[in-house]
Amino acid sequence: MNIIETFERLFPLNRSITGNGLRQSLRIIGEEIPLAMIEYPTDMVCFDWEVPKEWNVKEAWLEDMEGNRIVDFANSNLHLLGYSISFQGVVTKEELMPHLYTLKDMPDAIPYVTSFYEERWGFCVPYNIYERLDRSHYRVHIDTELTPGSMTVGEGIIKGRTEKEILLHTYIGHPSMANDQLSGPLTMMLVCKWLLENRDSLHYSYRILFCPETIGTIAYLSQNIGHLKSNMIAGYVVAFTGDRGQLTYKMSKDKDSLSNRAALNVLNNSQRKHRILPYTPYGADERQFNSPGINLEMGAIMRSGPGEYKAYHTSLDDRDIISEESIQDSAKFLIETIQNLEANKTISPLHTMCEPKLDKKGLYTTLGKNGEDKTLGRQILGIWGLSDSHNDLIAVADTLQVPGYSLMKALKEAEKARIIKAERESEHDTQSKKQDTV
């Protein structure tokens, strides 16, 4: 998969929370990874929300009475207020100004503004254009469709050996902006490619979601919450992963959740610059998954978060804001976290009464000499010494100050030598312990 080529295909499309631009984007993503498109009909009730009408744009422009084009949707889809209704006519400057949205402190930027749940018409313009509007009358042409239809969610399932699932979520539904929003889907595509390449060795199944922000996630949860509560053991929301900020992990609501423990073990034992944020009910769609009654422990992987970089929700959030290296590194972090989850087991001692004599089993050197490689033997002794029927591999790895997945060989050798017994804690249904009803 070529990240830049995929970005260039997706970037110009007019994505919103519904519509043909959203579907076309999901079809392009589906060329790389198996993806089904789920359609939720207009007016479908999902908890406290309803799926809105479907929105599509034919054309939209603003010009003066001499025919000089001031803004044109064809030049940037950000010029049109998101979900703008149709309007054609000549208006005075005084009538026009309440329908224009601009940012005085960012005079070259087109702001991203939406009106999903109240009908309005309008344009978004750079302030350096806005302040030069000096004619008495202007011609407005907005040709859009806001009609009963449906909202589209992309869903991919990669089957492992068990029905227990790890949920991976990103959102898609913003127009031409790079970090918010294409970086998340691009990162997710790289992770999915890795999962597909390694599918024969996967223990867990993986559910991958590409949702319109907020309403798409809420609609999906309203139809799938029972299944997720029964089967999901961990999960992550992936967004804002392309800028040059340091890698950031935002914790799920339960600080001791498996999602948090797997991710933090990787971060705390890597050389990456990073930051760890506590859970708050703001940000991307981790707020839906962690909400009261849902209580699915979803952490969030990002770099700079919502509102933390100046170009956020403007036309300046373009190709120059993101880097392929940041997207690759974000994907690598999530893959390493997945490897932690795949490796994790609860460990019980089979050998007791002082440490086992590993050299009898060919697992430790018999030569007491500096420079001898004792790594495997020391890891086996570390795993055995910390096994107590309650510790799992991630907890052991935290104590040994290494990533959990780096202990996989030692764990297998210790099991083979019948020094320890390792079992999947997830088979005891981590998430189904949560008995909340919806």
C-alpha positions in Angstrom: 0.0 0.0 0.0 1.3 3.4 -1.0 0.3 5.9 1.7 0.8 9.0 -0.4 -1.0 7.7 -3.5 -4.0 6.6 -1.3 -4.0 10.0 0.4 -4.1 11.8 -3.0 -7.1 9.8 -4.1 -9.0 10.4 -0.9 -8.1 14.0 -0.1 -10.3 15.8 -2.8 -13.5 13.9 -2.1 -16.4 15.7 -0.4 -16.9 13.5 2.7 -19.5 14.3 5.2 -21.5 12.2 7.7 -23.6 10.9 4.8 -23.5 11.0 1.1 -21.7 9.8 -2.0 -18.3 11.2 -1.1 -18.3 9.1 2.1 -19.3 6.0 0.1 -16.6 6.6 -2.6 -14.0 7.0 0.2 -15.0 3.7 1.7 -14.9 2.0 -1.7 -11.3 3.2 -2.2 -10.3 1.9 1.3 -12.1 -1.3 0.4 -9.7 -1.9 -2.5 -6.9 -2.4 0.1 -8.7 -4.2 2.9 -11.9 -6.3 3.1 -14.7 -3.8 4.0 -18.5 -4.1 4.0 -20.6 -1.0 3.9 -23.5 -0.8 6.3 -26.4 1.6 5.6 -28.4 3.1 8.4 -31.6 4.7 7.1 -32.6 8.4 7.7 -34.6 8.8 10.9 -33.4 5.6 12.4 -33.5 6.1 16.2 -30.2 5.4 17.9 -30.3 6.0 21.6 -31.0 9.8 22.0 -30.1 10.5 18.3 -31.6 10.0 14.9 -29.8 9.4 11.6 -30.0 12.7 9.6 -31.1 13.1 6.0 -28.5 12.3 3.4 -26.6 15.3 1.9 -25.0 15.5 -1.5 -23.6 18.6 -3.4 -23.9 19.4 -7.1 -22.3 22.8 -7.1 -22.0 26.0 -5.1 -20.5 29.4 -5.7 -20.7 33.0 -4.7 -20.0 35.9 -7.2 -20.5 39.6 -7.5 -23.0 41.1 -10.0 -20.2 41.4 -12.7 -19.8 37.6 -12.6 -16.5 37.6 -10.7 -16.4 34.3 -8.8 -15.5 34.9 -5.1 -15.6 31.4 -3.7 -16.4 28.1 -5.5 -17.0 24.6 -4.1 -15.2 23.3 -7.1 -12.0 24.8 -5.8 -12.3 23.6 -2.2 -15.2 21.6 -0.7 -14.5 23.5 2.6 -15.9 26.6 1.0 -19.5 25.3 1.5 -21.0 25.1 4.9 -21.3 21.4 5.7 -24.9 20.3 5.2 -25.8 23.6 3.6 -29.3 23.6 2.1 -29.9 24.9 -1.4 -30.3 28.6 -2.1 -30.3 30.6 -5.3 -30.7 34.3 -5.5 -29.4 37.8 -5.4 -28.8 39.2 -1.9 -27.6 42.4 -0.4 -24.3 42.5 1.4 -26.1 42.9 4.7 -28.2 39.8 3.9 -25.1 37.8 2.9 -22.8 38.5 5.8 -24.6 36.3 8.5 -24.2 33.4 6.1 -20.4 33.8 5.8 -18.0 32.0 8.2 -14.4 33.2 8.6 -11.4 33.3 11.0 -10.0 36.7 11.6 -6.9 35.4 13.3 -6.1 33.0 10.4 -6.7 35.2 7.4 -5.6 32.7 4.8 -7.5 29.8 6.1 -10.9 28.4 5.1 -12.7 27.3 8.3 -14.5 24.0 8.5 -18.0 24.7 9.7 -21.0 22.4 9.7 -24.7 22.6 10.5 -25.8 18.9 10.6 -28.9 19.3 12.7 -30.3 22.7 11.7 -31.0 23.8 8.2 -28.9 26.7 7.1 -27.1 27.9 3.9 -23.7 29.4 3.9 -20.1 29.7 2.8 -16.8 29.5 4.5 -14.2 32.1 3.3 -10.7 33.2 4.3 -10.8 36.5 6.2 -8.6 38.2 3.6 -11.4 37.7 1.1 -14.2 38.4 3.6 -12.8 41.8 4.5 -12.6 42.9 0.8 -16.3 42.3 0.2 -17.5 45.8 -0.7 -20.2 45.4 -3.3 -23.9 46.2 -2.5 -25.2 42.9 -4.0 -24.0 39.4 -4.6 -25.3 36.3 -6.4 -25.6 33.1 -4.4 -25.9 29.7 -6.1 -26.0 26.6 -3.8 -27.4 23.4 -5.4 -27.5 20.6 -2.8 -29.7 17.7 -2.0 -30.9 17.0 1.5 -33.2 14.0 1.2 -34.2 10.8 2.9 -31.5 8.3 2.3 -28.9 6.6 4.6 -25.7 7.0 6.5 -22.8 4.6 5.6 -20.4 2.9 8.0 -17.5 0.7 6.9 -16.9 -2.6 8.8 -14.2 -5.1 8.3 -13.9 -8.4 10.2 -10.6 -10.4 10.4 -11.2 -13.8 12.0 -8.8 -15.3 14.5 -9.0 -18.6 16.3 -11.5 -17.3 18.9 -14.7 -15.2 18.7 -13.3 -12.8 21.3 -12.6 -9.5 19.6 -10.3 -6.5 19.6 -12.1 -3.5 18.3 -10.3 -0.9 16.1 -12.1 2.3 15.2 -11.4 5.3 13.2 -13.7 8.0 11.9 -14.2 9.2 8.3 -16.6 11.9 7.4 -14.7 15.2 7.1 -14.0 16.8 3.7 -10.5 17.8 2.5 -8.4 17.9 5.7 -5.3 15.7 6.2 -4.6 15.1 9.9 -8.2 15.4 10.9 -9.3 13.2 9.2 -7.4 11.1 6.7 -4.5 10.2 9.0 -6.6 7.9 11.1 -8.0 5.8 8.2 -4.5 5.7 6.6 -3.0 4.4 9.8 -5.8 1.9 10.2 -5.3 0.6 6.7 -1.6 -0.1 7.5 -2.6 -2.0 10.6 -5.2 -4.0 8.7 -2.7 -5.0 6.1 -0.4 -6.3 8.9 -3.3 -8.3 10.4 -4.2 -9.8 7.0 -0.6 -10.8 6.5 -0.5 -12.5 9.9 -4.1 -13.8 10.0 -3.1 -17.4 10.3 -1.4 -16.8 13.6 -4.0 -14.5 15.2 -5.7 -15.8 18.3 -8.3 -12.9 18.5 -10.7 -11.7 15.9 -10.5 -8.1 14.8 -13.5 -5.8 14.1 -12.4 -2.7 12.2 -14.8 0.3 11.9 -14.7 3.4 9.7 -17.5 5.6 11.1 -18.8 9.1 10.5 -17.8 10.9 13.7 -20.3 10.9 16.6 -23.6 9.9 14.8 -22.0 7.0 12.9 -20.4 5.5 16.0 -23.6 6.0 18.0 -25.7 4.3 15.3 -23.3 1.4 15.1 -23.3 1.0 18.9 -27.1 1.1 19.0 -27.2 -2.0 16.7 -24.3 -3.9 18.0 -23.8 -3.2 21.7 -24.9 -6.7 22.9 -22.4 -8.4 20.7 -19.6 -6.0 21.6 -20.2 -6.4 25.4 -20.1 -10.2 25.1 -17.0 -10.4 22.8 -14.8 -7.3 23.0 -11.7 -7.6 25.3 -9.9 -4.4 24.3 -10.0 -1.7 21.7 -8.6 1.6 20.3 -9.8 4.7 18.6 -7.3 5.9 16.0 -7.3 9.5 14.9 -5.0 12.5 14.4 -2.0 10.2 13.8 -0.3 12.0 11.0 1.1 15.3 12.3 4.7 15.7 13.7 3.7 15.8 17.4 4.8 13.1 19.8 2.9 9.9 20.0 0.0 10.2 22.5 -2.1 7.6 24.2 -5.3 8.7 25.9 -6.4 6.1 28.4 -9.8 4.4 28.6 -12.0 5.2 31.6 -10.9 2.3 33.7 -7.2 3.0 34.2 -6.5 -0.7 34.8 -8.3 -1.9 31.6 -6.5 -4.4 29.4 -6.6 -1.8 26.6 -4.6 0.6 28.8 -2.2 -2.0 30.2 -1.2 -3.4 26.7 -0.6 0.1 25.2 1.2 1.5 28.2 3.5 -1.4 28.5 4.6 -0.8 24.9 5.1 3.0 25.4 6.9 2.7 28.7 9.4 0.3 27.3 10.1 2.0 24.0 12.5 4.8 22.9 9.6 6.9 21.5 8.9 10.4 22.8 5.3 10.1 24.1 2.7 11.4 26.4 -0.1 9.7 28.3 -3.4 11.4 28.9 -6.1 10.4 31.4 -9.6 9.7 30.2 -11.9 12.7 29.7 -15.3 12.6 28.0 -14.1 14.9 25.2 -12.1 14.4 22.0 -12.9 11.8 19.4 -15.3 8.8 19.6 -13.6 7.2 22.5 -16.2 9.3 24.4 -19.0 7.2 22.9 -17.4 3.8 23.8 -16.5 4.8 27.3 -19.9 6.5 28.0 -22.1 5.4 30.9 -24.1 2.3 29.9 -21.8 1.5 27.0 -18.6 1.1 29.1 -16.4 -0.4 26.4 -12.8 0.2 27.4 -11.5 2.0 24.3 -8.2 3.9 24.5 -7.3 6.5 21.9 -4.1 6.7 19.8 -3.2 10.1 18.4 -0.4 12.6 18.1 -1.7 16.2 18.5 -5.3 15.9 19.6 -8.4 17.9 18.6 -7.7 21.7 18.8 -4.0 21.1 19.7 -2.5 22.3 16.4 -3.3 25.6 14.7 -4.5 24.2 11.4 -7.2 22.2 13.1 -10.6 22.4 11.3 -9.2 24.6 8.5 -7.9 24.3 5.0 -4.4 24.6 6.4 -4.7 21.0 7.6 -3.3 19.9 4.3 -0.6 17.5 3.0 2.1 19.6 4.6 0.8 19.0 8.1 1.2 15.2 8.0 4.2 13.0 7.4 4.4 9.4 6.2 6.8 8.7 9.0 4.3 9.8 11.7 1.6 7.6 10.1 3.9 4.6 9.9 5.1 5.1 13.5 1.5 5.4 14.8 0.6 2.1 12.9 3.7 0.4 14.4 2.7 1.4 17.9 -0.8 -0.1 17.4 0.7 -3.3 15.9 3.0 -3.7 18.9 0.1 -3.1 21.2 -1.9 -5.8 19.3 1.1 -8.1 19.7 1.0 -7.6 23.4 -2.7 -8.5 23.5 -2.0 -11.6 21.3 0.8 -12.7 23.6 -0.9 -12.1 26.9 -1.8 -15.0 29.2 -2.3 -15.5 32.9 0.6 -17.4 34.3 0.6 -20.0 37.1 3.7 -21.9 38.5 3.9 -25.6 37.9 7.4 -25.9 39.4 7.6 -24.7 43.1 10.1 -24.9 45.9 13.0 -22.7 44.8 13.9 -21.9 41.2 14.1 -24.6 38.6 17.6 -25.8 37.4 17.2 -24.6 33.8 20.5 -26.0 32.6 19.1 -29.5 33.0 16.5 -28.5 30.4 18.9 -26.9 28.1 17.6 -23.4 28.9 20.5 -21.8 30.7 24.3 -21.8 30.1 26.5 -24.0 32.2 29.4 -21.7 31.8 29.7 -19.0 34.5 31.4 -16.4 32.3 30.9 -12.7 31.7 29.6 -12.1 28.2 27.6 -15.3 27.9 24.1 -14.7 26.5 21.8 -15.4 29.4 18.8 -13.4 28.1 16.5 -16.4 27.4 17.2 -18.1 30.7 16.8 -14.9 32.7 13.5 -14.2 31.0 12.3 -17.7 31.8 13.3 -17.2 35.4 11.6 -13.8 35.5 8.3 -15.2 34.1 8.4 -18.2 36.5 9.4 -16.0 39.5 6.5 -13.6 39.0 3.9 -16.3 38.2 1.2 -16.5 40.9 -2.1 -17.4 39.1 -2.9 -13.7 39.1 -0.1 -12.1 37.1 -0.4 -12.1 33.4 2.4 -11.6 30.9 1.9 -7.9 30.6 2.2 -7.5 34.4 5.4 -9.6 34.3 6.8 -7.5 31.5 6.0 -4.3 33.4 8.1 -5.6 36.3 10.9 -6.8 34.0 10.7 -3.5 32.1 10.3 -5.0 28.6 7.4 -5.1 26.1 5.2 -8.1 26.8 5.4 -9.5 23.3 9.3 -9.7 23.6 8.8 -12.5 26.2 6.8 -14.8 23.8 9.7 -17.1 23.1 10.6 -17.4 26.8 7.0 -18.0 27.7 6.7 -20.9 25.2 9.9 -22.5 26.4 8.8 -22.2 30.0 5.5 -23.9 29.1 7.3 -26.6 27.1 9.5 -27.3 30.1 6.4 -27.5 32.3 7.8 -24.8 34.6 4.6 -22.7 34.3 1.1 -22.9 32.9 -0.3 -20.1 30.8 -4.0 -19.5 30.1 -6.0 -16.8 28.3 -7.6 -14.5 30.8 -9.9 -13.3 28.0 -11.6 -16.7 27.9 -13.1 -15.7 31.2 -14.9 -12.9 29.3 -13.3 -9.7 30.4 -15.9 -7.4 29.0 -19.0 -9.5 29.9 -18.2 -8.9 33.5 -19.8 -5.5 32.9 -23.5 -6.1 33.5 -24.8 -2.6 32.4 -27.9 -2.7 30.3 -28.9 -0.3 27.6 
